[in-house]
Amino acid sequence: MSGHSKWSTIKRKKEKTDGQRAKVFTKIGREIAVAVRAGGPDPNGNSKLKDVIAKAKSNNVPNDNIERIIKKAAGEGNANEYEEIVYEGYGPNGIAVIVETLTDNRNRTAADVRHYFDKYGGNMGQSGSVMFMFNRQGIILIEKDGVDEDKLMEAALEAGAVDFLTDDDIFDVRTEPNDLGAIRDDLEAAGYKYVSAEVEYVPTTYTALTDPDDIKNMGKMLEMFEENDDVQDVWHNWENEDDYE
């Protein structure tokens, strides 16, 4: 069960059209720009930027794009100022949802997020309304194909991982949030290629949907969040996300 929600999302993203991939590039570009303005353009001295660059590369953002965004962000004086805002709420039948955003217009973003919740049978909650149902963890996902489980587990635990899980066709390395970057770099140096390495909101319990309308509405709600340029990530405790096609 662990990590399956994120892996399902990654597999869907692999099948996205060029237009949808461009939207993913745009969102990651915004994260890079925010990281540069907060800590400077050198990833060696800016751990947040280093993490976002790793995320960009795992999403196949070209190196030229990354370098261009960094230079632009470092040189701009009157650029849009983005702020991070996290929204919480419920999907159909009480599915807990956390929405991470980067926005230059909090009124627009709040209205959009509320609209998506309302339109698909959910409701936006107050701060803290669902956060207690999640733990913050670093998660490194590595595809099983050609990877020796025992060797990877040993390397991960030696690097400082707190847990090692398997799920379908993926290995799931868990870390403390602040240790993610160092452990990711150690595993990469050891020759392991990851498909995702991010700090995530991990549900403590999952909820399954059985009503076809609830499944459809929850899937549509997630699609609307993913399509919104201000939304960076969406976390939820929907157990049977794969039932939505």
N, C-alpha and C positions, 0 to 999 in steps of 0.2 A: 504493500500500500504506500509506503513512504516514498515521496518524491514522484509518485506516478502522475500527479496533476501537472507538474512542471514538464515532465517528459512528454506527456500528451500534447502540451502546447508547443514544445520544440518540434515534435514530429509534424504537427500541422504547419508550422512555419516553414519547414523544409519544402512543403508543397505549394507555397504561396506563389502568386504571379509576380512578375517583375514590378508591377505597380505597388503591390503590397510589400515587397522587399524594400522598395524605395522608402515607404513609410517607416519601416523598421530602422533604416539607415538614418532618417530624419530624427527620429526619437533618440537614438544613440548619439547622434551629433549634438543634440541639445544637452545631453548628459556630459559629453566631453567639454562643451563650452562652459558649462557651469563649474565643472571641476577645475578648468584652467583659470577661470576668474577667481576661484576660491583659494587655489594653492599654487598657481603659476604653471608655466608650460612644460616644465621638465618632469617627466614621470618618475625619474630617480629620486626626486625630492618631493613628489606629490603622490602619495600612495593611492588617493582616490582616483586621480587621473590614470595611474597605472592599472587599476582595477577596471576602469571603464574602457580603456584601450583593449584589455584582454577580452572584455565582453564584446567589443566591436569586432575583434578578430574572430571570435567564436561564431559571430553572426555573419561572417564573410564580408565585412565592410572593407573595401580596398585600402591598402596602406596610404595611397595618395589622398584619398578622402579624409582619412584620419589626420594626416599631416596638415592638410589644407584647413580643416576645422580648428586645429590647435593654433595655427598661425593667425587665423582670422580672429579667434577669441582673444588671443594675447594682444592683438593690435587695436581692437575696437575700443573706442571711448564712450560712444553713446549707444551701445548695444542694448537690446532688450534685457531687462533684468528678470530672471526667472526665480520663482520661489517654490520650494518643495512643500506640498500640502498632501496629507494623507486623509482619505475619506473612508468611513466605515458604514456598513449597512447590511441588509439582508436581501437575498434573492428569494425566489419562490420556495415555499415550504421551509423557510428559516435557514437557507444556506447562508453561512457567514461569508462576507466579502470585504476585502481590504483593497482600496484603489490608491496607488501611489501616482502622484502627478508632479509635473514641472510646468508652471504656468506664468505667463506675464499678465494675466487678467483673471484674478481669483473669482470674480463675479460670473464671468462666462463659464469657467470650468465648473464651479459649484452648480450652476444651473444645468449644465450638460449632464453631470454625474447624477444629480437628482432626477432628471428626466429619464435617464436610462433605468434607474431603479424603479421608478413609478410605472414606466411603460410596460415593463416585463414582469409585473407581479411582485415586486419587492419594495423596499423602502429604505431611504438613507437614514442612518442613525447618528447619534451623538458620538463625539470622541470617546473612545473607550468602550463602546457598546459591544464590539466583537473582538477587540484586540486581545482580550484575556484568553481567547480560545486559540491563540497562536503562540508559538515560540519563534524567536529570531535565531536562525542558524545559517552558517555557511554551508552550501551544498555544491559539490563538484560531481558532475555526471560524466561517466566514461562508458562508452559502448563496450559490450562484452566481446565482440568479435575479435579473436586473436589475442585476447588479454588473459594472462594467467591470474586467476582469482587470488590464490595464496600469495603470490609475489606482490600484486597490487595492494592487497590488504596489509602486508608487512611494511611496504614502502609508505603507505598512508599513515599507519599508526606510528611508525618511526618519525614521520614528519610532524606529528602532533595532532592527527585527526582524533575526534572523540567517538566516532562510530563508523561502521562500514556495513552497508546494506546492499542487497541485490534485489532487483525488481524487473521482471520480464527480461529484456535484452540490455539492461543497463546496470552498471555499478554505481552506487550512491555513497560518496565519501562525505561525512559530516564533520564540520569544524565549528569552533567558537567563531563568532562573527569577525572579531579582530584578527583572527589567524588565517582567514581564507586566502589572502593574497600570498602569504609566505608558503603555505602548504600547496597551493596551486602551482607556484613557481618550482617548488621542490619536485613535484610529480612530473611537471613538464620537463625539467632538467633530466629526470630519470627516463624520459622517452615516452611518457604517457600523453596521449592527446585527449583533451576533454571537449565535450560538446557544450557544456555550460558550467560556469563557475560564478555563482552569485550568492549574496546574502539574501535569504528569503524568509517569508513568514510561513512557518510550517504548522499546519493544524494539529491540535492535540487530539481531536476526534473528527470523524468524517460523517457526513449525512448523505444518504442515497435518495434519489428521486425516483418515484415509480409511475407517477402520472405522466402520460405522454406530453400533455400541454406544459407541465412544469419543466420537463426536460427540454422541450423546444424553447420555452421562454428563457430558461437559464442559459442555454447555448447562444441565443440571440443577444441576450444582455452582455455576455462576455465578448461577443463579436463587436458590439457597439463600443464597448470600452477600448478594445484593441484598435479600432479604427480612429479613435479620437487622438489627435496629435498631442494633446496635453497629458494623456495618460501614459505613464512609463511602464507600469506593471500592475497586474491584478492578481490577487491571491484569494483563494477560497477553499472551503472544505467540502466541495461536491465530490462524493465518492465515485460515482459512475459517469464521469464526464465523457468517457468513450462511447456511451450510449447515444450521444448527440452526433448526428452526421450532417 
